[in-house]
Amino acid sequence: MKRIILILALLAAPAAAQDFSAGSGAKTWNLYAEKPARFEAKVVDILCELTGDCPENCGDGRRQLGLLRAADKALVYPNKNAQAAFTGAALELLPYCSADVEVDGLLIEDPDLAAKNIYLVQKIRLVGEENWTKANSWTKKWAKANPDAKGKGPWFRRDPRVRAAIAEDGYTGIGVEAEQPFIKELFE
């Protein structure tokens, strides 16, 4: 319980107005409240940090990963990689599970929107290494993991997990039968 209280306190504590933009080469996405940010952090399994439920290798890609920033011990939530789709941050970070890394990307913080420590990771490297790895491999890894989902259009229209969720719960999540009147009204 003490661990959960400590983590929640760290998440809620105001940052010491640190500027992480020094040395950043992050490319802008022209998103509201984005700022270039380069910092060192430990790659962590967020659920492990919050609850102590810690499977090996950060859950092997089944868990959301985070960055425990070295400068202030803030838990930073990376929710996007360097590709156009809002995907891939956890998959890009998984090879660095429990490692100390340096990341470069965009940090989004806006107190009016309650946005804090949201991160768009563009490059990663182990602390002390010279060469960066671009965080842009998600679509290639997805295609390799889903060879039967080839085709045109966005990946999520072909993703077996998405298709299974739609088959079970419908497009709206309220159930296939329950959404039929809604779909008929809007699209027929």
Phi and psi in degrees as a GROMACS rama.xvg file:
@    title "Ramachandran Plot"
@    xaxis  label "Phi"
@    yaxis  label "Psi"
@TYPE xy
-60.6302  -36.9402  LYS-2
-63.416  -43.1195  ARG-3
-63.9223  -43.6578  ILE-4
-62.5949  -41.7559  ILE-5
-62.701  -45.2969  LEU-6
-63.3027  -45.4426  ILE-7
-62.7151  -37.5929  LEU-8
-64.6912  -40.9604  ALA-9
-64.1039  -39.2831  LEU-10
-67.1792  -37.7062  LEU-11
-83.9592  -22.6352  ALA-12
-65.1718  136.673  ALA-13
-67.3205  138.985  PRO-14
-66.3081  150.375  ALA-15
-76.8847  39.9808  ALA-16
48.9653  42.6516  ALA-17
-78.6325  144.676  GLN-18
-105.826  115.525  ASP-19
-101.009  13.5936  PHE-20
-79.9204  -17.2503  SER-21
-57.7973  125.08  ALA-22
79.5155  -0.398329  GLY-23
-74.0932  137.798  SER-24
-113.538  19.8058  GLY-25
-61.5571  141.604  ALA-26
-91.2503  136.234  LYS-27
-69.7099  147.304  THR-28
-108.693  1.63245  TRP-29
56.8002  39.7745  ASN-30
-92.863  146.919  LEU-31
-58.5004  132.503  TYR-32
69.8355  14.617  ALA-33
-77.7003  145.154  GLU-34
-142.045  139.379  LYS-35
-59.1896  141.565  PRO-36
-150.454  125.11  ALA-37
-126.641  125.987  ARG-38
-157.712  165.548  PHE-39
-95.2438  145.597  GLU-40
-159.368  164.278  ALA-41
-100.508  132.59  LYS-42
-77.2983  123.414  VAL-43
-130.994  157.815  VAL-44
-84.0736  116.783  ASP-45
-60.1464  -44.836  ILE-46
-62.1355  -37.5583  LEU-47
-61.1883  -45.947  CYS-48
-61.9227  -37.7449  GLU-49
-84.2358  -31.6553  LEU-50
-120.766  -17.0021  THR-51
86.5488  0.923607  GLY-52
-82.6932  100.951  ASP-53
-125.467  86.5192  CYS-54
-70.2855  162.159  PRO-55
-62.187  152.018  GLU-56
50.7743  41.407  ASN-57
53.0861  32.4376  CYS-58
82.4202  10.2005  GLY-59
52.5335  38.3767  ASP-60
92.0254  3.38011  GLY-61
-100.248  4.11105  ARG-62
-125.236  153.958  ARG-63
-78.5681  132.115  GLN-64
-100.597  155.212  LEU-65
-135.567  177.059  GLY-66
-122.614  115.136  LEU-67
-89.2641  98.554  LEU-68
-64.9924  129.699  ARG-69
-64.407  -37.8143  ALA-70
-64.5641  -35.6408  ALA-71
-140.202  5.57496  ASP-72
61.3063  22.2413  LYS-73
-74.4503  139.798  ALA-74
-87.6991  111.928  LEU-75
-99.613  135.015  VAL-76
-100.812  102.22  TYR-77
-82.3051  113.983  PRO-78
-115.716  11.1916  ASN-79
-158.257  148.07  LYS-80
-100.486  -161.052  ASN-81
-85.0531  0.223797  ALA-82
-86.0463  167.228  GLN-83
-65.6722  -36.3814  ALA-84
-75.5042  150.137  ALA-85
-82.8041  76.4604  PHE-86
-146.164  170.993  THR-87
89.9125  -10.0758  GLY-88
-62.1975  -45.7772  ALA-89
-63.5372  -41.1595  ALA-90
-65.7055  -36.9145  LEU-91
-68.2493  -34.1527  GLU-92
-86.1157  -20.3125  LEU-93
-52.9006  -41.2452  LEU-94
-62.1642  -13.8053  PRO-95
-106.48  16.9727  TYR-96
-47.7827  125.058  CYS-97
69.4262  5.88131  SER-98
-93.4796  155.645  ALA-99
-87.6264  123.124  ASP-100
-126.87  166.981  VAL-101
-116.407  133.913  GLU-102
-122.95  153.86  VAL-103
-134.285  132.263  ASP-104
179.997  -148.763  GLY-105
-120.341  131.924  LEU-106
-105.583  132.224  LEU-107
-113.379  121.024  ILE-108
-142.386  127.782  GLU-109
-152.163  109.49  ASP-110
-62.4999  -31.0725  PRO-111
-65.9299  -29.5149  ASP-112
-99.8931  3.10675  LEU-113
58.4638  30.3315  ALA-114
-93.3721  123.239  ALA-115
-144.733  129.121  LYS-116
58.2109  40.5909  ASN-117
-92.7443  129.697  ILE-118
-129.574  140.047  TYR-119
-113.791  99.6021  LEU-120
-79.5288  128.538  VAL-121
-111.661  -32.0745  GLN-122
-142.922  149.849  LYS-123
-139.164  145.468  ILE-124
-156.318  152.385  ARG-125
-64.725  144.345  LEU-126
-57.1189  130.583  VAL-127
93.1947  -14.485  GLY-128
-80.8769  155.731  GLU-129
-90.565  -41.7104  GLU-130
-89.4523  138.224  ASN-131
-89.5083  154.072  TRP-132
-111.274  125.713  THR-133
-70.9033  137.866  LYS-134
-90.4607  71.7883  ALA-135
-141.827  28.6585  ASN-136
-100.251  -0.00608807  SER-137
-57.0174  -49.7706  TRP-138
-65.1111  -36.1926  THR-139
-67.1875  -42.0814  LYS-140
-66.2538  -38.927  LYS-141
-62.3205  -46.9447  TRP-142
-61.3743  -40.194  ALA-143
-66.0381  -37.5234  LYS-144
-77.1591  -17.2411  ALA-145
-129.443  62.0761  ASN-146
-63.489  -24.4184  PRO-147
-82.5346  -1.3956  ASP-148
-102.839  24.5045  ALA-149
-65.9139  154.189  LYS-150
150.044  -176.869  GLY-151
-91.7534  161.759  LYS-152
93.3056  177.971  GLY-153
-64.4287  146.981  PRO-154
-55.2552  -39.0886  TRP-155
-68.7125  -19.0223  PHE-156
-74.2053  -19.7924  ARG-157
-110.036  -9.44524  ARG-158
-65.1  125.59  ASP-159
-59.6483  -35.2726  PRO-160
-67.6913  -41.7213  ARG-161
-65.9245  -45.1984  VAL-162
-61.931  -38.7836  ARG-163
-66.5821  -40.2306  ALA-164
-64.7975  -40.4664  ALA-165
-66.1574  -41.7834  ILE-166
-62.0825  -35.3754  ALA-167
-83.8113  -44.1773  GLU-168
-115.049  -0.96481  ASP-169
81.3713  176.76  GLY-170
-71.5383  -30.3637  TYR-171
-95.4545  -12.5231  THR-172
89.2424  -0.637631  GLY-173
-94.1911  -1.45547  ILE-174
111.802  145.369  GLY-175
-60.3483  -47.282  VAL-176
-68.1456  -44.6829  GLU-177
-63.7351  -29.7427  ALA-178
-88.7556  -6.32464  GLU-179
-57.5694  -46.4749  GLN-180
-61.364  -38.4501  PRO-181
-63.1214  -47.1652  PHE-182
-64.6706  -42.74  ILE-183
-61.2988  -43.1954  LYS-184
-64.8675  -40.6504  GLU-185
-84.8156  -33.1795  LEU-186
-119.482  -4.31369  PHE-187
